[in-house]
Structure formats: C-alpha cells, structure tokens
Amino acid sequence: MDAEIELKLFIQPQHHDLLKKILNEYPNSTPQGQKKLTNGYFDTDDLQLRRWDMGLRVRGFDNQLEQTIKTAGRVVGGIHSRPEYNVNIDQKTPILSRFPKEIWPIGNDLDKVSTSLTCIFETNFERQTWHIYLNDSLVEVALDVGEIIANDKVDPICELEFELLAGDTSALVTLAIEVAKSVPFRLGKASKAQRGYQLAGKSKPFTIEHIDYVSLPKNNNMQQVLSTLLETGLERWQLIENILTLPTSDVHQQSALWGELRHCVRLLRLTLNQFGLLDQRTSPLFDHLEQALAFVSPLQSCCLLLQDDAKPLANINNKTLVCQQLENHISLMSVSTQLASIWQQPEYGQLQLALVDLLLTAESGKNQGRHYPELGLFANQLQQASWKRIGKSMPITAEMNSIDYQHVADALDESILVGFAYGEMYPAKKREAFRAPWQDLALGISTLSAYKILRHLSAQHQLNIEAWLDNKETSLLFAMEHSRKSALKVPIYW
C-alpha cells in the first residue's frame, strides 16, 4: 500500500509554457520527461465501489497496464490524502482478487462485484513531471493536460499536482506558493474521478444546501476550533467555485452563489483576525479579492428588485422599461465571466494556498505557542466586541438615513458572520430571536442600495420614477429604524 498525499491545482492552458519554464529552472529540479496515460475507471451499475468510498482504475502507460484502487481518504483544502494499492496486470479490465483481502468491507460479495464491473468513464492525458528537492523533502510535480470522456461528453483536464514522495506535507504548499507567485492557480478539490462520475451522470450535481452554523469541536481545543473554521470556509469556497463553473443563465442563482462565496472569504479573514493570524502576507491578498468582488453587492441589489417576476416593482410606472434597464445594468457586470477573470489574478490562488498553509499549521499543532481563552469565553468575547461595534456605529438615539446604513453594511455583515461561526454553541431560540432583526436590516440595506442604483438609472435614462423611489425609500427607512431600535433592546444570547 502507498499513502498518496498530493496538492491539486487547476491552471489555464495559456500559462503552460511559463509554468514549464519555471519548473525546469527551479532550484534542485530534475525533469522526468513526458508520458501518455490512458485510464479506465470501473464500477458496478449500482456504484457499489463508490458506496464503499473506493475508486478503481486501470492505467495504461509505456506498454504496461496497472490497476489501482484508492480507499477512503480525506481532502483538506486542496490536500488529497488517500491510501492506494497498485498491481500490474496484463488485461484492460481489473482483477479484484489481486488486491489485498483486508481492504474489502466485511460481508462483501466480491465475486458478484467483479462480474458486474463496467467502465464508467475514461481520463486520457499527457503527463509531464519534475522531481524537486525542497529542504529534506522530495516532491513530484505533474502537469496533466487531456480530457475526461463519458457517454460522448468531454471535460478538459488541465491541472498541476504536487505529490509528496518523501518528507513533510508542508513542502507541497511551500513549493506551490513559490510557483503561484508567477502563475495563476486555484485549488482543486474535485479529483479526476469525482469529475468523471459527475460527467457520466453517476453522481448528484453540486448544490448549496441550507447553510447551518459551523459545527465546532466540543473539547475546547482552540487549535481544532481554528482548523474547523478554516476548513469549513475553504471547503465551502471550493464547492461554490465548482457550481459557478457549471453553465447557467439563472442570474439569481449566480447572485446567491457569489454572495455565499464572499461570505466564505469574509469568514476566513475574520477567523484569521480573531486568532491573531492576519498578517502582511494575507491581509493584502484579502484586500485584493474583496476589491475583485465589489460587483457582488450591486448584483444582489438588482436581483432583489427583479425577484419573483419583479414583484418589488409591481406599482411602478414603466415597469417593463425599468426591468430592462436593471437587466442591462446586470449585463454590464459580465457575471458569467467574472470567475474566469478573477482566477487569472495570481492573488486569488496565492490566498487559497496561504490559507491551506495556515490550516496545515493549525492541524499540526505548530501554533501551540499562542494562548487563547477557552472556547466559551473566546466566543462570548468575540460576540460582545462585535455587538459593541454595532451599538457604537448605530446608537439607539441616532436617526439613520440611507447613506448612514450604507456605511455600516460591512460592520453588520461581520457581526452576522461572528454569530454564524459560533452560534451553534448557544440556545437556538434566543439566538434566532436576536439575529433575525439584524438579518432583516442587512436585507433592508441591500434594498436601499438597489434604490440608489435605480436613481442612477432613472437619471441616466429619464425613467421618471423619482417620486416612487422617494416613497419606497421613506417607507423602508421607517420600518428599518423601528426594527433597529427594537433589535438594540433584545437581550443578548451569550
């Protein structure tokens, strides 16, 4: 058995030549040549192996055939770790009896599984490799370019894998960070096998389920709390990326996904700041990404007005024309190409890799020199500090207008995220009673932003809706002020 530990990154084809030049010239790098790999992935029609969390393939290379089975493993950030078993064979279909008996679940019917195997999909690609020594570690870097084929469907492969051959796992991230200074990447959570099952229609599409509170460890181990928060943010970030890559014309779905992606990024930044880990390396990277995501708030505001067949615009004059101008405004945001554009900025992948590095450090316990209060006290202090900032920015004695609310939007968003990160620790009834009006206020702020966009469009295109806007904004501000002053009186739940 081999324990495969690798970091997977996705790369765009236009960067291949630069990447090869960097790897060829990297200190202590030895090019290992290029080979063509053909791979058939096998399972039963009812996906018995997948239900056992196993992946089975037969790989052809250099006139040889090798069958490999990977058993249950783990993906942390972009680090894939799975036990695997490799056996040379002389046929293109796998022979399960050649693998060790102890890897199979108790009570399995291996003969039945063997006779039911079929090739579900193929992955065929050119692999160019380098061996690079980094301190006391040896890393194999592989550039894979090719395609996944399933039922006449094709999905391109264009990825870089850093596999640990000897030494410390941290060498994978250290080397990737160096390369990412020159070549744009993003973390690759989905393996070729996962993508193949998806392409073959043998797995459910990626979806965002109801967002629940972060499930924190119960043992008061603050390093594990940090690891859980970082891993939750990174995992969700990559899941949203995967969904955003799927073709869709539903701008409302895209708006929701972009909003969730920004929440993930902000949660990660907030976590680093809370644990004293936001530094000169990560802070500018977060700033850069936050700027790149500046389109998200206007997108969400426009979609608010257009939801439910533009129900919020039901009583407006020239509704059809107003809707058309809002749709044009959204079109100018180029939402469908935003992800590809942001990926091309090196800071995007650099931030993801920096977070993986911090996650590995937390999991290894190398932050033990830092002292934090026990979890309950830590969470209470964070909630209280956030609450004080909200009370200071919107005191109960103040009368707030639309501009005032715009100015506190980010602070309110941060406060809501603090509650999301630690809310699971508190009684649900009191927690939800406290949070609900603040979440309503956040929605109100987004609606005020939408009215601001409408004012701009009205002036630009002579829509003549100023009177309608004045009435809507006055009514909304009245409701928000009442809600805010009531919310400030609700007892805290921590």
C-alpha positions, 0 to 999 in steps of 0.5 A: 500500500502507498499513502498518496498525499498530493496538492491539486491545482487547476491552471489555464492552458495559456500559462503552460509554457511559463509554468514549464519554464519555471519548473525546469529552472527551479532550484534542485529540479530534475525533469522526468520527461513526458508520458501518455496515460490512458485510464479506465475507471470501473464500477458496478451499475449500482456504484457499489465501489463508490458506496464503499468510498473506493475508486478503481482504475486501470492505467495504461502507460509505456506498454504496461497496464496497472490497476489501482484502487484508492480507499477512503481518504480525506481532502483538506483544502486542496490536500488529497490524502488517500491510501492506494494499492497498485498491481500490474496486470496484463488485461484492460479490465481489473482483477479484484482478487489481486488486491489485498483481502483486508481492504474489502468491507466485511460481508462483501460479495466480491465475486458478484462485484467483479462480474458486474464491473463496467467502465464508467468513464475514461481520463486520457492525458499527457503527463509531464513531471519534475522531481524537486528537492525542497529542504529534506523533502522530495516532491513530484510535480505533474502537469496533466493536460487531456480530457475526461470522456463519458457517454460522448461528453468531454471535460478538459483536464488541465491541472498541476499536482504536487505529490509528496514522495518523501518528507513533510506535507508542508513542502507541497504548499511551500513549493506551490506558493513559490510557483503561484507567485508567477502563475495563476492557480486555484485549488482543486478539490474535485479529483479526476474521478469525482469529475468523471462520475459527475460527467457520466451522470453517476453522481448528484450535481453540486448544490448549496444546501441550507447553510447551518452554523459551523459545527465546532469541536466540543473539547475546547481545543482552540487549535481544532476550533481554528482548523474547523473554521478554516476548513469549513470556509475553504471547503465551502469556497471550493464547492461554490467555485465548482457550481459557478463553473457549471453553465447557467443563465439563472442570474439569481442563482449566480447572485446567491452563489457569489454572495455565499462565496464572499461570505466564505472569504469574509469568514476566513479573514475574520477567523484569521483576525480573531486568532491573531493570524492576519498578517502582511502576507494575507491581509493584502491578498484579502484586500485584493479579492474583496476589491475583485468582488465589489460587483457582488453587492450591486448584483444582489441589489438588482436581483432583489428588485427583479425577484419573483417576476419583479414583484418589488416593482409591481406599482411602478410606472414603466415597469417593463422599461425599468426591468430592462434597464436593471437587466442591462445594468446586470449585463454590464457586470459580465457575471458569467465571466467574472470567475474566469477573470478573477482566477487569472489574478495570481492573488486569488490562488496565492490566498487559497494556498496561504490559507491551506498553509495556515490550516496545515499549521493549525492541524499540526499543532505548530501554533501551540505557542499562542494562548487563547481563552477557552472556547466559551469565553473566546466566543462570548468575547468575540460576540460582545466586541462585535455587538459593541461595534454595532451599538457604537456605529448605530446608537439607539438615539441616532436617526439613520438615513440611507447613506448612514446604513450604507456605511455600516453594511460591512460592520453588520455583515461581520457581526452576522458572520461572528454569530454564524461561526459560533452560534451553534454553541448557544440556545437556538431560540434566543439566538434566532430571536436576536439575529433575525432583526439584524438579518432583516436590516442587512436585507433592508440595506441591500434594498436601499442600495438597489434604490440608489442604483435605480436613481442612477438609472432613472437619471441616466435614462429619464425613467421618471420614477423619482417620486416612487423611489422617494416613497419606497425609500421613506417607507423602508427607512421607517420600518428599518429604524423601528426594527433597529431600535427594537433589535438594540433592546433584545437581550443578548444570547451569550 
